[in-house]
């Protein structure tokens, strides 16, 4: 019984913080922004309440408080300043001793360096005073938000915006883009009320919108990506016999070398009582096998290249070229671990020889993952040789044939990135739009709709920033 009471009391104590959290704000019950406030205080903590248990949702938020919130969101979404240089805030009422100085300094520097930012803080606040304690207006929030967030992927520029924001307003177009991006909205009477002070409740709503939007920038999608399980098993036998019953004495020595390297990679050191089971000097054994004309050149050279840290550049080139020629000349082109091998020799081999080997591999029966990885490798290799059209031509047939939507989206991304590198952002955006139309017409689109929409939205926004 005592044990049961102890467990019960322990569980009650553990639950207390969660119960307290649920009622921490005594002035939010049925407030229109209740859900947003709790998101901004618990899910992504950028706000906190007051000692009396209140949040004060209808209280105005100051410029310093809002910019502090922005700094926290930028950090939560992995958006950081690009340089380490110290930036001094050029406002006479912002001494380094101010409680929000470093938060405002961070936002100030981010607006100067972020690729999507088209307004600096000095353009938004052009006087010598920032007035950090002054309540921030909806208009100021809109300008700060526009410079922080990503471009809209839709356009509604011909539609009138807000009745109290004339088209002659110097930032009218920015407000239109923000509205298109779902970042701001007006009131039922069609007004925006730019001079209204932003409340703490409205700030929580903006925090959630900004966070969601900036999340489209992470991770960077404008780089060539590999399948999540690319290259497969890290210690392949490559061209060695598939069955241990076919192993020669030399094969057994090589097999022990591989087992030793793998064991050391996982455990670090071989225990004393197991040392007789493994190779005491696997690198020396690899060279012994080489000198004894071990027939499985690809495996031998692969592990020498991967693990002999004393190899000189010229020797690496010799081993790489020798292994590639051995592969091209052998009858069996279907090789387990082939992509690991070509990635290992890529830096030290002639491009033409690499191209011949990869194309020979692609003529063998491959899984979807293997073919995707091979196409990505070959397309990059062709692009480096200036064979741009041939590199891009590899993608459409494979995009149409793969059934795995994760691989399909990866291929689309890589083709678009390659177009960006070769022809620029506009060409990449056009290709992405065509892929979108094709996917929407597919019968299984509805099942993957949310994943596809999020991926295309993120990719489109990152391309628009480059455009």
TORTORBA-965729 format. One record per residue: residue in one letter; x, y, z negated of N, C-alpha, C, O in turn. Coordinates in steps of 0.05 Angstrom, whole numbers, plus 5000, padded with zeros to 4 digits. Atoms other than C-alpha are relative to their C-alpha. Layout:
<atoms>
AXYZXYZXYZXYZ...
</atoms>
This chain:
<atoms>
X501749765000500050005000501750255000501250445015X498249775001505750484982501350065027501550295035X498749974974509050355049498050135019498850305035X502149894982502450515085499650304994499350455013X500449725008501551165046502450175010502150405019X497649864991508751365062499950065030500550285038X500149974971507751255136497850215007498250385025X502249814995501051635134500950294995500450465011X499149735007504152235099502150105020502150345028X498049924981510052235147498750095027499550305038X501449934976505352245207498650274998498550435016X501549755004501252815177502050245000501350455011X498049785000507553235166501050055028501350285036X499149974972509853105237498050145017498750295036X502149884984503153325264499550294993498250435008X500649735008502853975225500950225019499350405025X499249804982507054385274498150025024497650245034X501749994977502554185331497250114993496050265009X502549895008496254345293500250304996498550455003X499649725004499155015273500250145027499250365030X499649884974501155145345497350055014497050255028X502549984986494055035368498350234990496650335004X501549785011491455585322501850244993501150404976X498149805008497556035319499150285005499750464990X501049734994494056625351497150024991495449895002X502749975011487956845312498250195015495950235007X501649814984485657345364499749925029499250095046X500250094972485456915426497549825005497149755028X502350184996479156495415498150115021497050335018X501849934978475156525480500950245016499350355031X499049784984479457075508500549915028501249685033X499950094972479557065584502849905007503149745026X497250084993487256985584501149794981503549754981X499050185020487656465529501949785012504049745001X498450224987490255905575502750115009504849975006X497649894989495456365607501950084977504450044979X498349925023497956625539501349764988503749774982X498850245012498955925512502149885018504149775009X498050094981502655735575502650174996504850064996X497749825002507256345567501350004972503450134969X498850025026508556195494501049724993502849694976X499350285006509155435493501149855023503349735021X499050164977509855125562502650125010504649975013X497649854992514955645586500250244981499150454987X500149795021516456065524501450265008503850285005X498949744993517356775548498850224982499750454982X501249815019512857105495499849874973500149624970X500650105027511657035421498050184987497450404997X502049845014506457275372501250174979503650224977X499349825022506557725312499949854973498649644971X499950145025507857535239497349954987496949764972X502750035012500457615222498449795014496049755009X501450214985498757045270498450095024496949935036X501549904977496057485325501850015025504350015022X498549964975498157555398499650295010501350405024X500749734991494658225410499950025031501450175043X500050024971492758065482499350255015500250295037X500849754986489758745498501850234994501250465002X498149785006495659145472501850045024502749845037X498249954977499959485526502849884994503649864972X497350115002506759175540501950225011501450355030X498149794992512859635545501749915023501849675030X498250064978517759675602502249814991502949615004X497950185010523159355559499049724995500449535000X501150275006518658785537499449855026499949615028X500650134974516458645609502649905013502749685024X497550084988523658635634501449774985502849614996X499050235016525658175577498649755008499949545011X501550234990520157705600501149925027501449685032X499050074974522857745671502749864998503249665013X497450135003529857565648499649704992501049535002X500550285009527156945612498949825022499749595024X501150154978523256725673502249945021502449715031X497850044982529356815718501849774991502749615006X498250215011533456375672498649735000499849535005X501650255001527855855665499949885028499749635031X500250104973527655795741502749985014502949955038X497250034991535255765748500850225021502450175038X499349784983535556445783501950184984501150324965X498049855015541956775759501450205018501250195042X498449814984546257355780502349865013503249655003X498150154984551457175831502950064992504749904997X497349935007557557535804500350044970498450064955X499449975028560957595737500750294992501450344969X499249725006562358335742498050134981495650074981X501749865020559758775686498750245013500050405027X501549784988554359255708498950174977497750084958X501149815020552759875667497450115010497150205033X502649894993545560095666500250305001501050424981X499649714997545460815692497750174988497050375000X502149855013540061065644501050104973502049954957X498849885024542061545589498649914974499749934953X501450095024536761265541500249704996498649584982X499650295003539360545548502849944990504549855006X497350065010545460485503500349704996498349554995X499550295002548759805496498949894973498649654971X501150095025546059775425497049965000495949854981X502950044998538859765448499349715000500849555012X500750295003535359105431499649865027500149625029X500650134975533458985504502150065021501749995045X498049914980539859245537500949775018500849805042X498950224984542558565559497849875018498449775040X502250114983535658335585499650185024499450095047X500449814978534858975626502450005018502150025043X497650014984542058935649499949765019500749785042X500250244983540858225675498150055023498849985046X502049954979534558435714501150215020500850185044X498849794983538159055740502049885020501949945044X497950124983543958645767498749805020499549785043X501450194983539258105795498850145024498950055047X501349854979535458625835502050115020501450165043X497949904982542058875864501149775017502149825039X498750224987544358175885498249805013499149665032X501750204989538357745900499450055030498850285037X500349964972537457625974497250105007496850245027X502849934993529857715972499350284990497350394997X500749745012530158375932500450225020502650265031X499749774982528758985975499850264986499950484998X499949765016528359485918501849954976501749744963X498450025024533459605864498550144977496550274982X501349885022531559825795500250315001498350454993X499749714997534160525810498150125020497350355018X502049914981529460575868497250004988495550164995X502550015014523660385823499850214978497850334974X499849805022525960825766502350195008504650154998X497949844988529861385802501150224982503150354989X499049795018530761865743502249904982503049674983X497950075018536161875691499149864975500749774959X501150135023531461595639498349765008496849775027X501750234995528360905637497550004982495549894990X502250005019523861035577499149724993496849654999X500650295004524060305555497649944982496449734985X502250045018518760385501497350085012495250035000X502549914988513660685548498549765012499749585024X501550214988507960225569500449985030500550195043X499550034971509159935638497450015015495449905006X502549974984504060095692499749765020501749625025X500550214981500859605741501750055026502549865039X498549934976504359975798503049924997504149805015X497350075006511259885766500349695001502249595012X500050305001509759145753500049895029501449705035X500250094972507859065827502750035014503549845028X497449954986514459365852502249814989503749705005X498050195012518758955803499449725010501349575017X500750274992514958325821500649955029501649735036X499550034972515558435895503049965005503749795022X497250034996523058505890501249754988503449664996X499150255012523757885847499149755016500649565018X501250244990519257405883500549965030501750125043X499450094972519257055951498050135019495950225011X501949904980515957286016497449835002497449604995X502550144996508757106030500249835026501449925045X500050174976507756536080497550055018497249945039X502349924984501156846104500050305003501550444989X500149724995499557526131497250105003495649985018X502649894999493457956121500250305004498750464992X499249724999496358616142497950195013498050435009X502049844988490458856182497650064982496050244988X502249975018485658806124500650224980502850244969X499749795020484559416079500649874973499549674966X499150125026487759296011498250104978496149994973X501449895023485359715952499150285007500550435020X501149744993480960325957501550234988501350464998X498549785013485460725911503049995007504650134994X497350014990491960545948499950075030499349895046X500249924972492260936014502349885016504449825005X497950114983496160656073502550185001504650085009X497749825000500761266066501749964976503950084974X498450055024503261015999502649885009502649695025X497450114991510760886007500449704996502149585009X499750295005509960185979497549845007497049624998X502550134992503360016012500549725011499249535003X499550264988506359456053500949794980500249554982X499250195021509559145992497649904984497549674976X502350095015502959135956498349815017497149625006X501550184982499658806017501349724998500049524996X498550265001505158266016499649864974499349614973X500450125026504258155942497249884998496949664987X502750105000496758075950499849755017498549555009X500050244983497857586008501349764986500649534990X498550205014502657205963498649904975499649734960X501550085023497357145909501150104974500549994952X498749905024501457545860498450224986498650254962X501749795012496658135849497249995011496849885033X502849984991489258255855498850254988499950364969X501349765010484558835844497649944982497249714973X502450025016478158955807497649965018497849995042X502450064984471058805829499250235017497950205038X500749774985470159515853502050075023501750275036X498149974978475959435902502450184993504050245010X497849835008480859855862502349834989502049604981X497750135012487859675839500750144974501850014956X499549855024488360215786503050004992503849894972X497150025003495860305793501250134974503250044965X498949875024496760765733499149874974500149944952X500850145025493360295684502349864987504149765001X497950145015497760015630499549705001497249614998X500350294999499159275635499849904971501349984954X500450115027496658885574501749754997502849645016X498550245005500158305541498749765012500049565019X501450224987494757845567500650005030501149785041X499449984972495858095638502949925006503549805027X497150074997503358015629500449704999502049595014X499850295001502357285611499149885026500349685036X500950094974498457185676502250045021502849875036X497949944981503957525715502449814996503749735015X497850185006509157095680499649735013501549625025X500650264988505756465704500250015030501349825042X499949974971505156715775502950035010503749905029X497349964992512356945779501649744997503249675014X498750255005514856295749499449805022501249675033X500850184979510955885799501350075027502349905041X498949914975513456305857503049955001504149855021X497150035000520756295837500949705000503149645007X499450295000520455535828500349905029501649695033X499650094972520155495905502850055009503649955030X497249954992527355735906501949794989504349794995X498350215012529955135866498849735005496449694998X497249974992532954705890500450145027498450195041X499449884973536355015951499549795021500749585022X500750194979533154676010501450055027500949915046X498749924975537455006063502749875003504650005014X497650164996542854476060499249735009497149635003X500550284991543353796093499849824976501749814960X500450175023540653286044500149715009499649645032X499950294995541452536038497649864986496549984967X502250165014536152006019500849964971503249944965X499450025029535651925943501749764994503449774975X498450245005538651225946502149955022502749735029X498250024977543651376001502549844993503549844970X497550155001549650926013499849744984501749584985X500450265013546950355970502049934979503050104965X498250115020551449925928502850125002503950135024X497549854999557850285909502549845003504749955008X497750174997562549685912499449785020499249555012X500750204979560949335978502349825007504649895004X497950194990564648736005500650065030502549955041X499649914972564049056075500349765019498449615022X499750214980566948556126500949734988501649555003X499350255013568548016075497749805005495549885010X502150204997564747346080497650054981498050134958X502449955016557547406055499749794978498649844957X500450215020557846736018502749944987504849925000X497650055015562946595964501249725008503649685005X499050264992563445875989501850015024503349835030X498449964976566646146052502650154994504250215012X497749835007571946536013502749845003502949614995X497350105000579246406028501450084974500250234958X498549925023584646485975500450304999500350424978X499649714998585847196000497350144994497350354981X502649895006578347335997499550014970498450204960X500550015029578147115925501750224986500750344966X498449795012583847595908498750275005498650444987X501449754994580148165943497450034983496850244973X502549995016573647975907500750074971499150224959X499249945027577348015841500850294997500450424977X499349724999580148695860497550174997497450364981X502549855000573048955873498749984973497850184962X501250045026570448655809501550174978500250284961X498449855019576148975770499550305002499150444982X500649724996575049665800497350084990496950294978X502749955010567649625786499849994970498650174958X500150035029568649395715501250254987500150364968X498749765011573549965701498350255003498350434986X501749774995568750465732497750024980496950244972X502350015018563150245686500850014971499750174955X499250025028566750075621502350184993502550274970X497749835005573150475627502649844998504549895013X497750175003578149955604499149714997496849654989X500650295002578349195606500949914972503249944965X499350105026578148885536502349805001502649665021X497650185000584448495516499349715005500749575020X500750284997580847835511498749935027498149705032X501250054974578047915582502050065023501450025046X498149914980584348155617500849785020501549845043X499250224982585947465645498049955022498549815041X502250044980579347485683500150215023498850175043X500049784980581048125722502850045010504849935000X497449944987586648395765501550214984500450434979X498549815016592048735723500950255015501350465004X499149774984594149195781498649985028499849885047X501650034975588649225835501250155024501050055047X498949854977592249745877502449855012502649835036X497850164990598549335882499049755015500249685036X501150234986594348735901498950075028499349925047X501049904974591049135957502350035020502049955043X497749974982597849295986501249735006502249685028X499050284994600048565979498349885021499349755040X501850114980593848366018500550125027500549995048X499449864975595548886070502549895013502649835037X497450104990602648626077499749715009501349615025X500450284993599947916083498049985024497049765030X501849994977595548136143497349894993496149745008X502750085007589048026106498150085022498150315030X501649954975583947966163497850204996496950325016X502349825004578448386130501050284995501150384972X498649745001581649056146498250224989499250394975X501749785009575549486133499850014970500150224958X500250015029574649256061502750084987502850254969X497449945011582149286048500650305001501550424981X499349724996583049986076498050184985498850394974X501949845014576650246045500850044970500850264960X499349985028578850085974502750134996503250264975X497649855003585850345986499550305002500650454986X500749724996583051006011498550114975498950344967X501749915022578151035953501550024973500950184956X498950025027582850855896503050044998504150074975X497149955002590250955914500550305000500550425021X499749715002591451655889502650115010503050355012X497449924990598551665915500250015030502350075041X500050004971596651615988500550285011499350475002X499649754986599352166032498150035023497049835033X502049954980595052496085500549845025498649725036X499450154975598552166144499349704997498249585015X500750285005597651476112497049974999496049765008X502950015001590351626099498849995029496949855034X500950004972589451776173500549745013498849645028X499450264988592851136193498149784991497149635007X501850205011588650706147497150045010495849855016X502749944990582151056169499649925029497749785036X500250064972583450996243500249695005498749585021X499750294997585750266236497449864993496549675006X502550135008579250086199497850055020496249875025X502149944980574850436249500449845026498449735036X499550164976578150096308499449704995498449565012X500650285007577449426272497049965001496049755011X502950024999569949556265499050005028497449835036X501049984972568949766337500749755016499149665033X499150244985572749156362498749744991498749555006X501150255010569348636319497249965011495850155019X502650074988563048276343497750084981495750184990X502249955020558948356279500050294992501850384977X500149725005556849076275498150074976498250294965X501749955023551649006219501649954975502349734968X498150015022555749166158498850124975498050354974X501049905026553349226086502050194989504350134985X498349805011556149866058501450175021503250325015X498749854978557850166126500050304995502150435000X500149715004555550866107501950094979503050324980X497949945019559950856046502750025013504450195007X497450024986565750666090500450255018502650375016X499649774981564651216143500350264984501750444993X499749765016563751746089502850014988503950234983X497350015011570451516060502150085020504050225013X498049954980574251556125499550265017501150335034X500949784983570652166154502150225001502650335023X498249775001575752686132502649955014504150135021X497350074990581652306162499949885027502049785037X500350154975578952036228499350185023498050395019X500849854976578252296299496950005003495749795000X502949984998571152546311498849805020496749685016X501050184979570352146375499949714991498049574998X499950285010572351496341497749964979496449754979X502250025019567451636284497449985014495749825006X502550004985561951776333499449735013497249635011X500450274988563051116370499349794980497549624985X500550195021563050726305497150034990495749834986X502749965011556551036279497949935020495949815013X502050074979552950956345499849695003497749595007X500050294999555050216346498449894976496949704979X501550095023552250136276497050055003495449884995X502949944996545650466296498749825020496249825022X501150194981544749936350499349734986498449554999X500650255014544049406296497350034985496350254982X502549985016537649236257500550134973502150044958X499649855024537149736201497450054985495350064998X502449925016532349906145499550305006501250435018X500649724996528850586148502150184986503050374997X498149845015533550846094502750015013504050225015X497450014987539750616130500050165026501950305032X500149854974537450906197499950304995501250465009X500149715006535751576165502750104992503650315001X497449915009542451616131502050015023503650205025X498350014976546051426196499550245018501350365028X500749774983542251956236500950264988502050435002X499149755013543752496185503150035003504150255009X497149994997551152316187500850065028502550245033X499249974972551552266263499250285010500850405024X500849734991547652916274502050214990502750405005X498049815010552453296229502649975015503950185021X497550054986558352976264499950125028501850255037X500349894973555653176333499950304999501150435016X500149705002554153886310502950114996503550325008X497349915004561353956286501749995026503650145028X498650024974563653756356498850195021499750195044X501349814981559154286388497849875016496849995035X502150144985554153766414497350054986496049874976X502349925015548254146386497449875009495949774993X502550114990542653906431499949704995497749604988X500050295005544753176423499549954970498249764963X500450035029544953276347497050034993495949884978X502849955006537953566345498149795012496049735001X501750204987535153046393499749754984497949594990X500250245016536452506342497650004981496649794973X502049985021531052766295497149935008495949774995X502850044994524252776331499149715001497149644990X501050284999523852026348499949874973498149724967X500050135027525751826277497950124982496749974967X502249875016521052336245497349875007495749824989X502650124992515352036285499849714992497549614989X500150295005517251316270500049924971498949714964X499750085028518851306196497250004986495650184992X502650015014513051106151500150114972498150184960X499649895027515951336084499950305002501650435015X500449714998513552056074502350154987502950374995X497749865012519352226029502350025020503650225022X498049994979524152036085499250185023500950325034X501049824979519852396136500550294993501550445010X499649725009520053046096503050074999503850295006X497149955000527552966087501150055028502750235032X499149964973528652896161499150275012500650405026X501049744991524253496176501750224989502650415003X498349795013528153906126502750025013503750245019X497350004988534853696156500050115028501950265036X500149894973532753846227499750304999501050455014X500449725003530254526205502550154991503250365001X497549895009536654666168502150025022503550225025X498150004977540754476229499250215020501050345031X500949784982536554946272500750274988501550455003X499249755013537755496221503050055005503850285012X497149974997545255376226500850065029502750215034X499349984972545255346302498750245013500050405027X501549804985539755816326498850224982497850424993X501149795017537656226265497349934988496149734994X502450055016531756286218497449995016495749825010X502550004985526356446269499649745015497349645016X500250254986527855826310499249784980497649604986X500550195020527755416246497150024990495849814986X502849965009521055716224498049905021496049785014X501750094978517955566292499849695000497749575002X500050295001520154836288498549904976497149704977X501450095024517654776217497050035003495549854994X502949974995510855046238498949785017496649695013X500950224982510354526293499949744984498049584988X500150245016512053976244497650004981496349794977X502349985018506654226197497449935015495849775005X502450064983501454196253499949705005497749585005X499950294994503653486270499249844976497749644978X500650155024503253246198497050034992495849834983X502849955006496353556187498249815016496149735007X501650174983493753136245500349704994498849545005X499650285006496352486216497849904981496950054964X502250115015491152026185500649984970498850004954X499350035028495051946119500750274987501550284963X499249745011496252696110498650064974499950164955X501549925024490752786058501149874975501049994953X499050145023494052276012502550134989503150124965X497549875008500652656011499850315002501850455001X500449714994497653356021501450184980502850374989X498849825019500053665956503150005002504350215001X497050024998507253405963500950145026502950295025X499249884975507553626036499750304998501550455007X500549715002504554316021502150134984503250344991X498049875017509354455965502850005013504250205012X497450014986515454226006500150205022502150345025X500049824977513454626067499950294990501250475002X500149725010511855246025502750084990503650304997X497449935010518555225990502050045023503650235023X498149984977522355106056499450265016501250395025X500749764985518455666091500950254986502050434998X499249765016519756166035503050045001504050265004X497149984999527156006034501050095028502950235030X499349924973527456086109499350305005500850455017X500849724997523656746107502050194987502550414997X498049845013528757016058502550035018503850245017X497749984981534156856110499450165025501350255038X500849884974530257166167500550305001500050435021
</atoms>
